Structures are given as structure tokens and as C-alpha cells.
């Protein structure tokens, strides 16, 4: 597609710099440039632009965007700023902008921004899920990987996985990935990122599933600041309809922060002995500080045998709390899939494990639709 671009930038030097980048970008034609926004609103119609790059740092942004939306109903508006701010980005999208791009930008960044936002726009309603376990070896990684794939297939929407198990995250191993950038680099660079550039830190697994991989070495845990991680999650909400966050076991700054940010937190426990049920109960008691705990907290038991409705009912009775789902013991299937960098849903889509995960995905989608 050929883009006819109108550029609105209040700073004269920046206007010239950005105009040169646009003119040098294949398939982008700069048809008009303005320092004065009123002139752009009044005079720019003759050029019939289909893409407007609009500096929002020195204007009443929401009102101005609405004015441009009314004047140019067939054009996509991408906001320009020197820094990305989550609160202002949300208001801008609600006002009608399609996306957000940091300036100055390169030709590649401009192309990425248009490919990411011009057609569908930034996500304004993203569902964030945190996967927590009181102890390790709960089957969290298997659940997250296959659930992400199920959500992407059932909806056709983009799904992002963030491996925030900062010392022992193994999403990269599970998906057989060799990431060049990880959560360490993403959080280090957060002050210079926007959702467009953050997307480059995620590694694609399928067309609609991408992963921000965890640290390459446990010693790098101190390189990931909690506030920077929170910024990354907030930006990711502009890229993905569903975000699944893997957190370290136990209550620690990372798991607490991610649970607070999430719309839903899943407590994942392996059904092994009475101690596991005790750990689940203790965790739920801590989360009961949330006034809406039954809406936000969803227990899941793994390695449940037999994996049927009767077992689910019995676990709910023992726990005295609604159980979101149960997964069977499919160790051989999971191991075979992981060894080949594939998911259980690919190898045996009709297996009990695959059907159990799809049932959890269906519950997520049903709640979103209601």
C-alpha cells in the first residue's frame, strides 16, 4: 500500500528531520508538512492524506485528535512524542488515534509503526493474566505455552507471553528459541521504548504468539527493576489482546507486582499430596485481601488423575473455593512436544491435556464476552 503522509510537527528543525525520513522511506510519500495544526486542518484536505503523523507534545492532544478524525475520516492518525506515557497513550487512543511513535524515528521504525497500528490500531482492551505458584514444579510453563496457542487459534488475536520468572524462567527452552534480546534488555531500555519498538524484543513463535524471553543467567535477576517491568507490561498491552505472565514461585516483589497488574491471577499447583492442597489454601488466604478475589483469582490443579468432572468437584469441595480447571498427568506428551519445540496442542490435539487447556481458554473467552 502506498501511504500519502501529512506531517504535523511544531518544532521546525524536527519537522525537517522527520520529513527527510518519510521521503526516504519506500511506499511513503510526504504530501504535506505543517508546523501549525490549524493550517493542517484547513489546508491539508486538498492533499487527501491517508496517514497523519501528529506531534502531541505541545497541543491539547485529545481535542486536536478528534478534530483531525472529523476532518480526515479516511486517514490513520499516529501520534508522535519524545517519550511514551501509558496514561496519555490511553487517552489518545480513545480519542481516535491508531498508535504511538517516538521521535525522531527511522524509516524502519515508521514502517513497523504503520504495520503494527495503521490497520487495527493499538489494543485498548487487553486481558492480562499472571500465573503464580506457591512452589516450583507446578506445570506452569506447560499451561502457559499451550494456553497461549489455544487463545491465538480460537480468536485469531495476538497473544504475548512475558517470562518474568527472572532466575529460572524456561520459556525460551520450552519453545526452542535462541533470543538475542530478553526481558533484561527490554527493561533496561524502557525509557527509550514505545509499543512499536518493544515488539522487537519479543520473539515470534507462531503468527499470533510471541514471547519476551527470560534472563539468560540467574545472576541477572538484579538487572530487572520492578518499575521497568511494570512499564514493559503496560506497553505490551498496546500490542497484544492477551498477555500471559509467568512469575517466580512464592510471594516476592515480582510475583506480587505482576499479580496486582493482572486482570486475572491463576494459582497453579500440582496435585501430588496433601501438602499441595495446603499450599493452595495458604496462597488463597493471602490473596483474599482483594475485595473481588473470586473474580480475579483462579486456582488450577495439574497432574490430576483421573482428570474428570468428579475430580474437579472434589477439589472444589476440599478447597472451599471455585476451581478454574484441572489438567491430567501427560508427562510423556509434554516431554515429547518440548523436545521438538512444539506444543501438546500440535502433537495430540484430541488428548485429554489439549482438551483441558482449551476448556480453560474457552472460560477466558466466555468471561470476556459477558
SULUR-V810227 format. One record per residue. RES is the residue in one letter. D_FIRST is the distance of its C-alpha to the first C-alpha in Angstrom with 2 decimals. Layout:
# SULUR-V810227
res->{RES	RES}
d_first->{D_FIRST	D_FIRST}
This chain:
# SULUR-V810227
res->{X	X	X	X	X	X	X	X	X	X	X	X	X	X	X	X	X	X	X	X	X	X	X	X	X	X	X	X	X	X	X	X	X	X	X	X	X	X	X	X	X	X	X	X	X	X	X	X	X	X	X	X	X	X	X	X	X	X	X	X	X	X	X	X	X	X	X	X	X	X	X	X	X	X	X	X	X	X	X	X	X	X	X	X	X	X	X	X	X	X	X	X	X	X	X	X	X	X	X	X	X	X	X	X	X	X	X	X	X	X	X	X	X	X	X	X	X	X	X	X	X	X	X	X	X	X	X	X	X	X	X	X	X	X	X	X	X	X	X	X	X	X	X	X	X	X	X	X	X	X	X	X	X	X	X	X	X	X	X	X	X	X	X	X	X	X	X	X	X	X	X	X	X	X	X	X	X	X	X	X	X	X	X	X	X	X	X	X	X	X	X	X	X	X	X	X	X	X	X	X	X	X	X	X	X	X	X	X	X	X	X	X	X	X	X	X	X	X	X	X	X	X	X	X	X	X	X	X	X	X	X	X	X	X	X	X	X	X	X	X	X	X	X	X	X	X	X	X	X	X	X	X	X	X	X	X	X	X	X	X	X	X	X	X	X	X	X	X	X	X	X	X	X	X	X	X	X	X	X	X	X	X	X	X	X	X	X	X	X	X	X	X	X	X	X	X	X	X	X	X	X	X	X	X	X	X	X	X	X	X	X	X	X	X	X	X	X	X	X	X	X	X	X	X	X	X	X	X	X	X	X	X	X	X	X	X	X	X	X	X	X	X	X	X	X	X	X	X	X	X	X	X	X	X	X	X	X	X	X	X	X	X	X	X	X	X	X	X	X	X}
d_first->{0.00	3.77	6.39	9.75	12.25	15.84	18.19	21.56	24.09	27.83	28.96	28.83	28.80	26.07	24.02	24.33	23.67	20.41	19.29	19.93	17.90	14.77	15.38	15.89	12.73	10.28	6.87	8.85	11.10	14.23	15.33	18.36	20.58	23.67	26.62	27.97	26.23	28.15	26.92	23.29	24.13	25.99	24.32	20.61	19.99	20.20	16.94	15.03	12.92	10.46	11.37	15.06	16.79	20.36	23.48	25.84	28.89	30.88	30.18	31.17	27.90	28.02	29.16	26.68	23.71	25.13	25.46	21.81	20.82	23.18	22.05	18.26	18.01	14.35	13.29	13.20	16.10	16.67	20.28	21.64	25.13	27.35	28.55	27.35	29.78	29.76	31.61	29.54	26.22	27.49	28.40	25.10	23.20	25.83	25.34	21.69	19.72	17.03	18.08	20.11	19.68	22.67	23.10	23.31	20.24	18.91	15.52	15.68	16.72	13.96	11.34	13.75	14.17	10.68	10.53	14.05	14.17	11.31	11.31	14.98	16.62	19.68	22.39	25.17	27.52	27.98	31.11	32.93	35.71	38.37	40.43	43.92	47.04	50.58	51.14	49.24	48.81	47.66	44.82	42.18	39.79	39.96	39.37	36.39	34.58	35.10	34.56	31.13	30.18	31.73	29.91	26.49	27.36	28.93	26.19	22.89	22.63	22.38	25.90	27.18	30.61	32.41	35.48	37.79	40.94	41.37	44.22	43.95	40.45	39.57	36.11	35.00	37.96	37.40	33.82	34.83	32.49	33.08	31.26	30.80	30.55	32.57	33.67	35.86	33.06	30.94	33.95	34.98	31.68	31.24	31.94	28.98	26.45	23.99	22.54	19.46	21.80	24.30	21.97	22.49	26.18	25.75	25.95	24.12	26.62	24.52	20.95	22.09	25.22	25.55	28.76	29.93	32.92	36.38	38.55	39.48	43.08	45.25	46.52	43.14	43.66	44.75	41.50	39.67	40.63	40.58	38.94	36.12	35.71	35.57	32.78	30.78	31.33	30.33	27.01	26.43	26.80	23.45	21.81	23.81	25.19	28.31	30.02	33.10	35.34	38.13	41.01	44.29	47.35	49.77	49.59	48.36	46.19	42.95	43.61	44.95	42.02	39.40	41.47	41.66	37.88	37.19	37.12	39.09	41.35	42.49	45.86	45.98	49.46	50.80	53.58	56.28	59.41	60.83	59.66	55.97	56.67	58.53	55.58	53.29	55.77	56.10	52.38	52.07	54.98	53.22	50.01	52.14	51.93	48.69	49.64	46.98	47.79	47.72	44.18	42.83	44.94	44.61	47.03	46.14	48.75	48.00	50.27	51.95	54.21	54.52	51.05	51.63	52.00	55.63	54.79	52.15	54.74	57.38	55.18	54.44	58.17	59.00	56.35	56.92	53.21	50.32	48.81	45.09	45.29	47.13	46.06	48.35	49.65	47.28	47.89	47.68	44.39	42.83	44.27	43.06	39.50	39.49	40.95	37.97	35.32	34.76	35.48	38.34	35.92	34.63	38.06	40.02	37.92	41.12	43.27	45.06	43.12	39.70	40.87	42.38	39.19	37.16	39.83	39.29	35.51	36.25	38.57	35.90	33.48	36.34	37.29	33.76	33.63	37.09}
